[in-house]
Amino acid sequence: MRVLPYDGDTTERISQESTSACMVSLDRGLRVVAANQEMFRRMCDIGSGDVCGSAFCDLLDGSIRTRVRHQMERLLDGQQPRFQERSVAIAGAGSSLRGDLMATAIARNAGRVEGVVVVLRTGDAEPSTAWSGPRRILSDMDAKILEGVASGASTVQLASTLFLSRGGVEYHVTALLRKMRVKNRPALISKAYSMGFFELGSWPPQVVPDHVK
């Protein structure tokens, strides 16, 4: 396991912000080339494998993966020096590591961006269990129903699009309400977003494939 060598400014900033900050260094392919001991410890806590050599964005929960990758690519292209993203989750086998992410472009020769340093400020909390258990809990039809309801489609419209009867649509919606432990369609969609079932920023809404059986 490789340990990320800190520069003085970064080390001082992290010590002021949080004693449990995780750090990784990424190459231009956005693969992890080094990490600090706190990152290794937290990754072991959530049941994930060796972080070094991994594509960093693949470690993120699917609901935020595309958005963060886009911001990382802007760093590499020199379009912005840094960015921040709140409440980012790194998913493991049985739980997740969640915190606020700050990524900074590292430029050396003639200002060319050589890579990215990522800091994940997790505070002092233990790894979250909110994502524990099987992540692929939706059937393909569940996903289509969720996407339709989230886009504002009526029962009649869903029945026509999915080749179901109106009763069939209501059956699937009711099953989803029970599964998500909510009482109505607005609450169902709010709960689905809060659990990361939808790709953020996409329209019409799309369920992240990671959650489909």
PERA-V38296 format. One record per helix or strand. SS is the DSSP state (h for helix, s for strand). FROM is the first residue (numbers start at 1). LEN is the number of residues. If there is no record, write none. Layout:
ss from len
SS FROM LEN
SS FROM LEN
//
This chain:
ss from len
s 3 1
h 8 10
s 22 5
s 31 5
h 37 9
s 55 1
h 56 4
s 60 1
h 62 15
s 82 10
s 96 12
h 109 3
s 113 9
s 128 1
s 138 1
h 140 11
h 155 8
h 166 15
h 185 10
s 198 1
s 207 1
h 209 3
s 212 1
//
